[in-house]
Amino acid sequence: MKNISHTTIFETKDNKSREVLEAINSILGSTENNPDFYELQATEGRQSIGIEQTREMITWLQFKPYQSTNKLAIIRNAEQLTEQAQNSLLKTLEEPPTHSYIFLLTRNHRSLLSTILSRARLVRLKKEKGKTGLEEEKPLTEVIDAPIQEKLKWINATVGIKDPVERKNTIYQFLDEVHATIINKQEAKSRLYNLKLLETTFEGIKRNVNNKLLLENLLFNLE
């Protein structure tokens, strides 16, 4: 991967995707027992990454590399960063030390604050075809044209996902696909109405409004 930004968000479902590994190797080479490599993720038993963890990483980034030319910090499952933790990163993301690189890996970039997104390069990686040998997943947007009972079944299954991070990412992925469908396939009049409806849903999800009600409102009112 050429022209790697000092601050990069990788949207990927595979933390060990080929593109991510290539980017890591181009900066550090091997990360094994490398003192210039820092990996940040939620501690065992927790589902969030807190401000104390990000502060430790920021402090580590300020020091010069020990054995390499550069330092690299990776935040895995960055969607688990609390709002406080994300805010603590803003200054460092905007003006990272010249020798430092920061990668944020997330399953959906919309789970991050807009202030984070504005300070980083976004790289959206697609799942490699044929990697698992499984049949390709059907588009989530098929539910838009499904009968009411099928819509309700999908909504209940989605809001019933126990892992809150996985649940929110599934919803964000669906909303992203709906957005692409609206932009690419709809006439101007319907497009404007549906985009406003979609934006209302996005904002509601971010504010933790009842997910079931939001999805019902969206799916039953799309034109």
Stockholm file with secondary structure:
# STOCKHOLM 1.0

chainA/1-223         MKNISHTTIFETKDNKSREVLEAINSILGSTENNPDFYELQATEGRQSIGIEQTREMITWLQFKPYQSTNKLAIIRNAEQLTEQAQNSLLKTLEEPPTHSYIFLLTRNHRSLLSTILSRARLVRLKKEKGKTGLEEEKPLTEVIDAPIQEKLKWINATVGIKDPVERKNTIYQFLDEVHATIINKQEAKSRLYNLKLLETTFEGIKRNVNNKLLLENLLFNLE
#=GR chainA/1-223 SS CCSCCSEEEEECSCTTCHHHHHHHHHHHSCCTTCTTEEEECCCTTCSCBCHHHHHHHHHHHHSCCSSSSCEEEEETTGGGBCHHHHHHHHHHHHSCCTTEEEEEEESCGGGSCHHHHTTSEEEECCCCTTSSCCCCCCCGGGGGGSCHHHHHHHHHHHHTCSSHHHHHHHHHHHHHHHHHHHHHHSCHHHHHHHHHHHHHHHHHHHTTCCHHHHHHHHHHHCC
#=GC SS_cons         CCSCCSEEEEECSCTTCHHHHHHHHHHHSCCTTCTTEEEECCCTTCSCBCHHHHHHHHHHHHSCCSSSSCEEEEETTGGGBCHHHHHHHHHHHHSCCTTEEEEEEESCGGGSCHHHHTTSEEEECCCCTTSSCCCCCCCGGGGGGSCHHHHHHHHHHHHTCSSHHHHHHHHHHHHHHHHHHHHHHSCHHHHHHHHHHHHHHHHHHHTTCCHHHHHHHHHHHCC
//
